[in-house]
Amino acid sequence: MKLNKQKILFIAVIFFWFAQYVYIPYQTPCLTMIQTSTSFIGIIIGTYGISQMVLRLPVGLLANYRNKHKMIMLIGSLSSGCASLFRIIFNNGIGFLIGNLFSVFASAMWISFMVLYMSFYPKDQQTKAISSIIVANNLGMLLEFITSTLLYEKIGMQMICLLSVISEIISALFISLLPKEKT
């Protein structure tokens, strides 16, 4: 079965969002278990939301200005993988804080996934395109919640984060299969 560019990016998005969220359901319990203070846990969690507000607009403008969505998606994918590596290597509050900063950077790249995916469809099918890419996004999140729910107590947070790294490598591989963009 030959994959067209829509299917390739659809699959990349599933793996991207799986990796971005697979650790989320157990992040706070894990941080509590490794004796991170509740105020620092709040900073770790809050950093993600605040940083999103700061980064999304400039990244979106840069992506549109440079028309390098494939490169931006690869950077986002690799940033997400780095985020989980920090969580694995530094299994403490600081590791999770640095990891969340890398995750914010990765999530800010989401606009390029959407813009590129929509560019694969004619104007009269933009509603279909946006619906489809959001399905991939939500499918990745659903699969990660199921995975972490079933596996966290059996394999622990470090292995969950390793699944995140592996998932982002797969996402980056699929992204690299996309055709080169016209400049």
WOGITA-V138156 format. One record per residue. N is the residue number from 0. RES is the residue in one small letter. SS is DSSP state (H for helix, E for strand, C for the rest). PSI is psi in degrees with one decimal (NA if undefined). OMEGA is omega in whole degrees, -180 to 180 (999 if undefined). Layout:
BEGIN
N & RES & SS & PSI & OMEGA
N & RES & SS & PSI & OMEGA
END
This chain:
BEGIN
0 & m & C & 122.8 & 179
1 & k & C & 132.8 & 179
2 & l & C & 129.9 & 174
3 & n & C & 173.7 & -175
4 & k & H & -31.7 & 177
5 & q & H & -45.8 & -179
6 & k & H & -38.7 & 179
7 & i & H & -48.3 & -179
8 & l & H & -35.6 & 176
9 & f & H & -47.3 & 180
10 & i & H & -42.5 & 179
11 & a & H & -39.6 & 180
12 & v & H & -42.1 & 178
13 & i & H & -49.8 & -179
14 & f & H & -36.6 & 178
15 & f & H & -51.9 & -176
16 & w & H & -29.4 & 173
17 & f & H & -50.5 & -178
18 & a & H & -35.0 & -178
19 & q & H & -26.6 & -172
20 & y & H & -3.0 & -173
21 & v & C & -28.8 & -179
22 & y & C & -16.3 & -172
23 & i & H & -47.7 & -175
24 & p & H & -24.4 & -176
25 & y & H & 11.4 & -179
26 & q & H & -51.5 & -178
27 & t & H & -46.9 & 177
28 & p & H & -38.0 & 179
29 & c & H & -47.1 & 180
30 & l & H & -37.4 & 176
31 & t & H & -42.6 & -179
32 & m & H & -34.6 & 179
33 & i & C & 18.6 & 171
34 & q & C & 42.5 & 171
35 & t & C & 135.1 & -178
36 & s & C & 151.5 & -178
37 & t & H & -34.7 & 179
38 & s & H & -37.4 & 178
39 & f & H & -34.6 & 175
40 & i & H & -41.8 & 177
41 & g & H & -40.0 & 178
42 & i & H & -43.7 & -180
43 & i & H & -47.9 & -178
44 & i & H & -44.3 & -178
45 & g & H & -32.1 & 179
46 & t & H & -38.4 & -178
47 & y & H & -50.0 & -177
48 & g & H & -45.7 & -178
49 & i & H & -44.3 & -179
50 & s & H & -33.0 & 177
51 & q & H & -43.6 & -179
52 & m & H & -34.8 & -177
53 & v & H & -37.9 & -171
54 & l & H & -30.0 & -172
55 & r & H & -48.8 & -177
56 & l & H & -51.1 & -180
57 & p & H & -37.7 & 179
58 & v & H & -42.1 & 178
59 & g & H & -43.0 & 179
60 & l & H & -43.1 & 178
61 & l & H & -43.2 & -180
62 & a & H & -44.4 & 180
63 & n & H & -37.9 & -179
64 & y & H & -43.6 & -176
65 & r & H & -18.4 & -177
66 & n & C & 47.9 & 180
67 & k & C & 53.3 & -174
68 & h & H & -38.8 & 179
69 & k & H & -46.4 & 179
70 & m & H & -42.7 & 180
71 & i & H & -39.9 & 178
72 & m & H & -40.1 & 177
73 & l & H & -43.9 & 178
74 & i & H & -42.8 & 178
75 & g & H & -43.8 & 180
76 & s & H & -46.9 & -180
77 & l & H & -33.2 & 176
78 & s & H & -40.1 & 178
79 & s & H & -41.3 & 176
80 & g & H & -41.5 & 177
81 & c & H & -37.2 & 179
82 & a & H & -46.9 & -179
83 & s & H & -29.2 & 174
84 & l & H & -41.3 & 176
85 & f & H & -38.7 & 179
86 & r & H & -32.5 & 180
87 & i & H & -50.7 & -174
88 & i & H & -45.1 & 179
89 & f & C & 81.4 & -175
90 & n & C & 63.9 & 179
91 & n & C & -176.1 & -178
92 & g & H & -41.1 & 179
93 & i & H & -43.0 & 178
94 & g & H & -39.9 & 179
95 & f & H & -35.5 & 177
96 & l & H & -49.5 & 178
97 & i & H & -42.6 & 178
98 & g & H & -43.3 & -180
99 & n & H & -33.5 & 177
100 & l & H & -40.7 & 176
101 & f & H & -37.8 & 178
102 & s & H & -38.2 & 177
103 & v & H & -45.9 & 180
104 & f & H & -43.8 & 179
105 & a & H & -47.0 & -179
106 & s & H & -31.2 & 178
107 & a & H & -21.7 & 180
108 & m & C & -7.5 & -177
109 & w & H & -34.0 & -179
110 & i & H & -37.2 & 180
111 & s & H & -36.1 & 175
112 & f & H & -46.5 & -178
113 & m & H & -47.1 & -177
114 & v & H & -45.8 & -180
115 & l & H & -43.4 & -180
116 & y & H & -44.4 & -180
117 & m & H & -29.1 & 179
118 & s & H & -14.4 & 178
119 & f & C & -4.0 & -178
120 & y & C & 147.9 & 175
121 & p & C & 161.8 & -176
122 & k & H & -36.4 & -178
123 & d & H & -3.1 & 179
124 & q & H & 19.9 & -179
125 & q & H & -34.5 & 177
126 & t & H & -43.1 & 177
127 & k & H & -43.0 & -178
128 & a & H & -48.3 & -178
129 & i & H & -38.3 & 177
130 & s & H & -42.8 & -178
131 & s & H & -44.4 & -179
132 & i & H & -32.5 & 177
133 & i & H & -33.3 & 173
134 & v & H & -45.2 & 179
135 & a & H & -43.6 & 178
136 & n & H & -52.6 & -177
137 & n & H & -32.7 & 177
138 & l & H & -42.6 & 176
139 & g & H & -43.4 & 179
140 & m & H & -40.5 & 178
141 & l & H & -46.8 & -180
142 & l & H & -37.7 & 179
143 & e & H & -39.9 & 179
144 & f & H & -41.4 & 177
145 & i & H & -46.1 & -179
146 & t & H & -50.9 & -178
147 & s & H & -36.0 & 178
148 & t & H & -42.1 & -178
149 & l & H & -28.4 & -170
150 & l & H & -18.9 & -173
151 & y & H & -50.2 & -177
152 & e & H & -22.8 & 180
153 & k & H & -39.0 & -173
154 & i & H & -15.2 & 176
155 & g & H & 170.3 & -175
156 & m & H & -39.0 & -178
157 & q & H & -38.8 & 178
158 & m & H & -34.2 & 175
159 & i & H & -43.3 & 178
160 & c & H & -32.9 & 176
161 & l & H & -38.5 & 174
162 & l & H & -37.7 & 178
163 & s & H & -46.2 & 179
164 & v & H & -47.2 & -180
165 & i & H & -42.4 & 180
166 & s & H & -39.9 & 179
167 & e & H & -33.0 & 175
168 & i & H & -42.6 & 178
169 & i & H & -43.6 & 178
170 & s & H & -46.2 & -180
171 & a & H & -37.6 & 178
172 & l & H & -42.7 & 178
173 & f & H & -41.3 & 178
174 & i & H & -40.5 & -178
175 & s & H & -18.9 & 177
176 & l & C & -13.6 & -179
177 & l & C & 149.7 & 179
178 & p & C & 153.4 & 178
179 & k & C & 140.2 & -179
180 & e & C & 148.5 & 175
181 & k & C & 135.5 & -180
182 & t & C & NA & 999
END
